[in-house]
Amino acid sequence: MSVFQTRPALRWLVPTGAALAILGGGAAVGTFASAAEPNLPERSAAQLLVDLQTARLDGLSGTVIKRADLGLPSLPGIGGRGSAELTSLVSGTHTLRVWHAGPDKTRVALLGTLGETDVIRNGKDVWIWDSQANKAEHSTLDGQPTGRPGHLPTTPQEAAEQALAAVDPSTRVSVGRSASIAGRDAYELVLEPRDATSLVGQITIAIDAAEHVPLRFQVVPQGTSKPAFEVAFTQIDFERPDPAQFVFNPPPGTVVTEGARPDGKPMALPAEVERPTVVGKGWTSVLVAEVPQLAEVAKVAETDGAEAALLRSVLGGLPEVNGAWGTGRIVTGKLFTALLTDDGRVLVGAVTPERLYEVAQSTR
């Protein structure tokens, strides 16, 4: 059963049907620091999990700050702080405004220096609006929201949903220190992988002591104490927002693109990428996909086309690796490793390179 079904308070702000992969936060990292540790009644980890499961949320609005330092290589066309383009938010810090008035009324606004990008759901209607370009995309959902698998979380609630899905015998669960987040007292739930091949050291979820919803989410890599990814409220109001917040009327001159993306159906992958499979479970699972174009580029250095040239340029800057599984290139980050093999496979996971080599050998 989906965590959305068992934890209603966690599903309020999942971007439904919209391609939303937002990272960052618009204030200094110090914004995430807690005030003096509040004195709260003692609660066990089991009680906090029950709190998350039974919480009921009628509505809220607030400001969310996100920061990501995943160790990603620099890529052309990827913006940083101050950008309001959804595709630019793979690193750095950014600010978002959020509104929620039920599972079918949500709004997320990514704030940039020169504009903002809004993702708005009102019933079955979903709008993505780029204020700077004055463009809007409208689609209609069919069915209940299912989220978008594999994308990076936008809010503490969505991040917590993804993390709690991994709570099984492979996870050590404990209670951390209490904290003050956005002026509210919070308990801290700590999740730690038991398998040392995971790059994740621990995940911490700050839970509102009164409303029982996540206020802050942090991921700390193995061997460090500094989060590589964190998302937190800096201001929050639990009053139900005005319905007008979810009504979007395109401004004059807006270029509107109409389309339908029925919810519950997987988004199409490019023709040259076969649908990926997952090897293993929990923290050490590895996603494996066949990408024939990688093999072609590896075999023929003179492959024609701008796309092939860009791929050669990216691959050429990555370290070469080899083993019983074959040869290829490796990408390492603070919370992930990716292996691109010369026979046209891509393996990605929050695991060590050795784990990827093992999976690459077993899936040849």
C-alpha positions, 0 to 999 in steps of 0.5 A, a space after each residue: 500500500 502506498 505511503 500516501 494512503 497510509 499517511 494522509 498528511 504527507 500527500 498534501 503537496 505532491 506535485 500531481 501530473 506535473 514534471 516538477 523536480 525542484 532543488 535548492 533554497 533562497 536563503 543562507 544555509 543558516 536559515 536551517 539552523 534551529 533555535 534553542 532546543 525546546 523542552 518537549 514531552 518524551 515520545 518514542 520513534 514508534 509514537 512519532 511514526 504513528 503521529 505521521 500516519 494519523 495526522 490530518 491536515 485541512 490546509 496550510 501555506 508557507 515558505 520553503 527553503 531548499 538546498 542541495 549540494 549533491 556533488 553533481 558535475 557542471 552541465 551546460 544550461 543548468 542555472 543556479 541561484 536566482 533562476 526560476 526554471 524548473 530544469 535549472 534546479 539540480 543544485 544550489 539554493 532556492 525559495 518556494 511558496 506553497 499553498 494546500 487546501 486538500 489533496 486536489 488543491 495545491 500550489 507551488 511557486 518557485 521564486 526567481 530573481 526575474 520571475 517565478 514558475 508556478 505549478 497549480 492543481 485545482 481539481 483535475 486541472 494542472 497548470 505550469 506557468 512561467 511568468 518570465 517567459 509568459 508561457 503556460 502548460 495546461 493538462 487534465 488529470 484522470 484519476 487520483 494523484 500518484 506522484 512522479 516516481 524517481 524525482 527529487 522532493 519539493 517539500 518536507 512532506 514529499 521528502 518524508 513520504 519517499 524516506 518512510 517508504 524505506 522503513 523496514 528491517 534494513 533501517 534503524 529508526 530512532 529519536 533525535 534532538 528536539 528542534 524549533 523550525 519556523 517558530 514551531 516546536 518539533 521532534 526529530 525522527 532519525 532513519 539510518 541504513 544498516 547496510 554500509 554500502 549505502 551512501 546515505 548516513 542518516 535522514 532526519 525528519 523534524 515533525 511538528 509537535 502539535 500538527 504532526 507534519 514534517 517541517 524539515 527534512 535532511 539527508 546526511 552522507 556517510 562519513 560527514 555531519 553536513 547535509 547534502 540535501 535539505 528542505 525546510 519551512 521557514 514560515 508556515 500558517 495552518 489556516 486553509 488558503 483562500 480558494 482564489 490561490 488555486 485559480 489560474 487565468 492566463 495573463 494577456 499575451 500568455 502562450 498556452 499549450 494544451 495537453 493531457 497527461 492522465 495520472 497513474 500512467 507512466 510518463 513516456 521515456 525517450 525512444 532510445 531508452 528502454 524502461 528501467 528495472 530495479 535490482 535489490 531493495 531499500 537503501 541499496 537498490 540500483 536502477 538499471 536502464 538500457 541506453 543503446 546510444 551509449 554503446 554506439 557512441 562508445 564504439 564509433 567516436 565519429 558518430 554524427 549528430 549534435 546529440 552524439 557530440 554532446 554525449 561524447 563530450 560529457 562521457 569524455 570528462 568522466 573517469 574510466 573504469 573496468 572490471 569483470 562486468 566490462 568497461 565504462 565511465 563512473 559519476 560519483 556524487 555525495 549521495 549517488 553513484 552512476 555507472 555508464 557502461 560501454 555496452 549501453 547500460 546506465 546503473 544508478 543508486 545511492 550506493 558505492 561504486 563496488 555495489 554498481 559493479 556487482 549489479 553490472 556483473 549480475 545483469 550482463 
